[in-house]
Amino acid sequence: MHSLRQLIEQDNNHNLFDLLSSLCQGSIAVDEKASILWMNDAYRKLVAIPEEIDPIGCNVEELIPTTQLPRVIKSGKPSFVDLMQINNRWCVVTRLPIKNSENEIIGAIGFIFYDDLDSLQPLFDKFARLQRKFEDEKIIRPSRYALDDMIGNAPKTQQLRRQALRASQLDTTLLLLGETGTGKELLAQGIHHASTRRSGPFVGINMGALPESLAEAELFGTAPGAYTGADRKARKGKVQLAEGGTLFLDEIAEMPLSMQAKLLRVLQEREVEALGSNRLEKVDVRIIAATAKDLRNQVEQGLFREDLYYRLNVLPINLPPLRERIQDIPLLSEHMLSEIQRQSQLPELPLSQSALEWLQSYSWPGNIRELRNRLERGCVMAEGSSIEAPDLGANEEQPHQRNPLTNLKSYRKEHERSAIEEAIQQCNGNKTAAAKLLGISRASLYQRLRDGKSV
């Protein structure tokens, strides 16, 4: 029994690989652990590996995060004529598993073809036409955001971008954890867009916004006449609509206990049972769940199933709150202002230096969503040649003082309660309007009111 490494070493002059390389514009070989064993110069140039880095022995995902070679090794199945974007250029790639005489996977080899795409243009055009047709008929709902849309260079932002890119290449359940307004749905869409399911639908549902009486039918669908008033025809739920793509379950902690067992079946057995039906239907869907709550604590309180928690918590990703990525605020503000002013056709006013300083000193209980809402407010309220701090509501809030704190959690709760009370007063007691002003969901506002016993 030989390993791929031994076979390469025996091929002293790399005659075999040189022959294979002559048939394409780049090639690479990895062992059964996805460590790079061989790479030709053309491949190295295409993926832009710096000269000072020796790729041999490195894990291929460390140098090429979007690679699919580990998946080929794991599945043992080849991937013929796939599309992969390398340095903003579309390439045709083929990946083959390598097996020994005992039919064991000992590695994989990948080939890149990039300069003969013209001959495949009719195929691309046909695919594009079909996709547009499906989108027009609402069969496919493309994600609006890509990981490239993630703005910021703060260390935690860069780490999040790397984690999301790696997660996009794994077809497994994800759990996004983060405070309200940190951009969990946008990240879920970006992960879907970068995944192998990108041509499938992205279907999202907010469990906190659904009445419990409708939640099960909305998520799992209904059989004909399942209940009084139900359609005589079967109605597909979000799970079935996400077939071949990604299902995003926001505020998963709000899912009723009665539904959690059915979701567990979807995750474990890849089967769904519509409301009022006794028939199980196979589904192929990737689930990305998100919550701002401590699910482990919910389990301990008996509010969330422990087995479902472990099924969802396969690959957790923490989204940092805005106050932990203050360095990103100038870039975020510039991007959001440009977008707001373009969409609303308001004057293109810049932020004053004092306004920018205030934005970077504020505690941001509503995170990025609140930042956008305050910038929208600033665009409307500004009367001078720039947006000033008071236009953003600076005179209504005390800036976040970065002094040593003995109890950060208590400090943050106090400021959140103050911000919520102020928003409710501004909106004359209208909690829905107050939630919108703060950049948080209505369910989240009520939860914070209950937790803080505020007004």
N, C-alpha and C positions, 0 to 999 in steps of 0.2 A: 504494500500500500504506500503510495507516494503522496506527499503534499504538493500543493502548487508551487511553493517555495523551492522544493527539491527539483521539480521539473524545470523551473526557470534557471536554477543554478546549473543543471545538466546541459541546458541550451546555452553553452558558453558565449557564443557570438550573437545570441538572441535572434537566430535566423528565423525561427517560427514567428516571433513577435514582429520582427522587421517585415516579414511577408504580410502579416495581418495589417500592420500599420500602413503599408503601401496601398491598401485598399480604402483608406479613409483619411480624414484630416486630423485625427488624434485618437490615441488609445491608451488604456490604463488597465492594470491587473491588480486585484486585491486578494488577500487570503480569506479564510473562512471567518476571521475576526474583523474583516473589513480594513485591515492594515495594508497600506500600499506596498506592493512588491515590485512594480515596474510601471514606468510612465514614459512615453516618448516625448521628445522636445516639442512637437507640435501641440500635443495636449497641454503640456505645461504652459505654453505661450497663450493658448486659448483661454485657459482659466486664470491666467495672470498670477502665477505663483512666483514670488520674488526670488531672485537668483541666490540670495544668501540662505534660503530655506532648502534643506534636503528633504524631499517628500517621502523618500523610502523609509518605511517603518512607521510613518505617521498614520493615524486613523483617518480614513478618507473624509469623514464628516467634519473633521477639524479644519481641513483645507477647503473642502467643497460642501458647504452645509446643505445644498439642495440635491445632492447626489441620491440616486435611487439604488445604487449598488448593494447597500446593506439589505434592502427589501428583497432584491433578487436572490441574495444568499439565503435569507430566511425562508423564502417561499420555494426556492428551487426552480422557479419558472422564469423563462426568458421574457424580455421586454423588447419587442420589435418595433421599430419605426415610431419612437416616441418623440415628442417635442420638448425641448428644454431650453430655457433662456440663459445664455451665458454672456455676461458683460453687455447686457442690453441687445443681444443678437440672438435670434431664434436659430437653433440647430436641430438637426435630426439625429437622434441617438439610438443606439441598439445596445442592449445589455444581455449578456449570456452567463448562466451559471456554469461553473466547471466542476465536473464530477470525476471521482476516481473509479477504478475497476469494480469497487464494491457499491457503486452508485451513491457514494457519500459526497456531499457538497464540500469542496476544498477551496472554493474561492469563486471569483467572478471576473469577467473582463467586459470593458465598455468601449464602444467606438463612437466617435463624433463625426458627423457629416454636415458641413455647413455651406459649402460653396456651390452646391448643385440643387438649391431649393426651387429654382425656376421650373424644373421638370415636375415638381410636386405641387406647383401653384394651383392647378385645377382641383386637386384634392383639398387644399386649404380653402379655396373659394367655395367648394361644395359644403364643407363643414361649416363655414361661416354663414352660408345661406340657411342651412338647417338650424343652426343655433339661433339666428335672428327670427326664424319662423316659430321656433319653440318659445322664444322670449315673448314674441308678439301674442302668442296664444296662452301666455302665462303658464306654460308647462315648465319652463326653466326661469328661475328668478336669480339673475346673477348678483353676486355680492358687489357692493358699491365701493368698497375700500380694499386696498392692498396693503401689505406690510410696508411698502415704500412710502405710504401716506403717513406713517408714524413719524411725527415731528419731534425733534429734540436730540441733544447730544449729552445730556446728563448721564453719569455712569449707570444709574438705575434704568434709564430709558434704553441705553445701549444693551444692557443685560437682558431686558425684556424683549428687545428686538431679536437678539440671538436665540433666546429660549423659544420664542414664537416660531422662528424659522425652523428650528429643529423639530418642534412639535408638529409643524405642518407636514413634515415628511413621514410622520408616523400615523397610521390609520387607527388611532386608538382614542378612547374617551378622554376628554379634557375637562378640567374644572378650573374656571377662572375666578380668582378670589380678589376682592378689592372693594374699597368704599364706593358708595353711589357716586356716579359721575366721572369715574376714572377711565371710561371708554372700553368697557368689557365687550359690548356688542361690536364695536369697530374692530377690536382685536380679533374677535371670533370671525368676522368677515374676512379680515386679512389672512388669517390662518387658512380659512377655506379657499381663498383665492390662490394661495401658494401651494395648496395640496393637490394630490392626484384627482380629487373630486371636484376640481374647479369648474369643470364643464357641467356638473350637476347643479341642482337647485340649492340655494341657501335659504332655509326657512326658519324664521325666528318667532318665538312666542314668549310673552311675559306672563309668568305664572301669577305674579302679584296683581296683575290688572284684570284677571278673569274671575267672575263670580264662581264659587265652588260648584254650583249647580250646572254650569256650562263647561267647566274645565275639561272634564273627561271626554265629552263629545268633541270638543275643539281639538284636543290632542290626539285622540285615538280613532276618531270617526264614529259613525253610527250605521247600524244596519237599517234596512227599510222598516219604517214604522216602529223604531226602537222605543219611542215614547210618544205621548200625545202631542200632536203638533209637528212631529218629525216628518221629514220628507219620505215619500213612498219609495224613493230611490235611495240606494246606499250613498252615504256622504263620506268622503275621505277626510281623515284628520291630518294634522300637521306631520305626524310620523310618516304616513303614506305619501304625502306630498313631497317629503324630503328624500324619497327613494333615489338612491345613487348619489346623493349629495350630503349636506350637513344640516342637522337640526340643532338650533340654538335655543336652549331653555334658560331664559333669564329669570332671576329671583327664584331659583329652584327650591329654596328653603320654604317658599310659600305653597309648594305643591301639597295638596291634601294627602293625608296618610292613606286614604282609600285608593288613591291612584298610584301610589309609589310601587306597589307590587306589580302592577301592569308595566310600569316603566322598567322595572328590574327584569321582567321577561324580555323586553325589547333588547336590553343590554346583554343579557345572558344567552338567550336562545335566538335572537334576531327574529322574533315573531311578535305580531301585534293582534290583539283581539278587539274588534270594534264594539262599541257600546250596543248591547242588545243582540250580539251575535255569539254563537258558540263555535265559530270557525276561526282557526288561527291562520294568519297570513304572513308569509315570509317577507322580511324587509331588509334592505341593504342601506343602512344609514349610519353616519358617524354623528355622535352626540357630543356637543360642547355645552356644558352647564356653567352657570355663573351665579354667584351670590355675594352679598355684602355682609352676610351673617357668618357666625362661627358654627359651621355645620356639626363639628364634633360636640359642641355644647348643645346643639339642637337634638343630637342623638341621646345625650345623657338626660335630657329633659323629656325624652319620649316623644318628641315632635317630629323626628325623622328616623327612618329605618336604618339600622346599622349596616345591614347587608347592602343596601343601596348606596350608602355613604362610601363604603369601600369600593364599590363598583365605579362610582363617579370619580373617586379620588385617585385614579390610576396615575394621572399626570397633572398635578396641580401647578398653576402658574399664578404668582402674586403680582397684581398690578400696583405699582407704587402710587400713593396719593400725591397730589400736585405739590403739596408743601415739602415733599422729599425730592422734588425735581425742579426747584425754583429756577435753576439755570436755564430751563426750557421755556420759561414764560415769555421772554422777548421774541423768540422764534414763533411760539404758538400764537402770541398776540398779533404779530405781524401777519401771519397766515390767516387767522380768523378775521381780522379787520378787513383785509383785502376781499375775502369771501363775502362778508356781511355787506360791505359797501357796494360790491358788484351786484349782489342779488337784490338789494333794496334800492339801488340807484341813489344812494346817499353820497354826499361829498366825500372825497378821499382825504380824510383828516388823519394826521399821524398822532401818536400818543406823545404827550409832553414828557420830559424827563421826570418830573415829579409824579406824573401818573404811572409811569413805568416803575418807579421806585415804590409807589404804594402797592402796585400789583405784586411786587416781589416781597412785600412785608406782610401781606394779608394771609390769614390762616387757611382759607379756602375749604370750608366745610362741604361745599358742593362740588369741589374739584374742577375738572376741565369743563363740565357742563355749566357750572356757575361762572367760570371765566368767560365763556362765550356769551352768556346772558348779560353779564356786566358790560362787555364790549358793545353788545347791541344797544344797551341802554346809553352808553357813552356816545355812540354815533348819533343817537336821536337828541340827547340833551346838550351836546356841545354847541356853543354859540361863537367861539373864537376860531382861530386858525389851526387849533389843535385840540385834542381831547385832554381835558385836565382831570386831576384826581377826583374832585367833587362830582364831575359828570358821571363817574363810575360808581358813585355812592360812598366815597371815602369819608365824607363827614358824618356818615351814619354808623360807621364801624370803627372800632379801635384796632389799629394795626397790630399784627402778631409780634410781640417782643421776643427776640431770640435770647432770652436769659435762661440760666439753669433752672430747671423745674423739678420740684420734688415729686410731683404726680402729674405726668403729662396727660394721662387719660382723663383725670378730673378737670384739668385745665381746658382740654379740648371740648369736653362735654359742656362746660360752662359757656364757652364761646359759641358753640353750636346752638345752645338754648337761647342765648342772647340774640343771635342772628335770626333764629326761627321766630321768636317773639316780635322782633322788629319787622320782619317780613309780613307777618300776619296783621300787625297794626297798619302797615302801609297799604295792605290790600283790604282794609276794612273788615277783617275777620274772615275773608274768603280764603280757605286753606288750599284750595286747588290753585288759585292764582299765586298764593305764597310759595307753594312748591315749585311752580314754574319760575318765579323770580329767583329762587335759590338754586335752581338747576337740578332739583331732585324730583323723584317720582312722588305722586300723592301717597302711595302706600308707604314709601320710606319716610315721608313727613309724619304720617300718623304713628309709625313705629317709633320714631325719635321722640314724638310727643309723649307716647306711653312710657318709653324708657326713662325719659328725663322728667316725667310728670310736669311738663310745661303747660302753657295755657291751653 
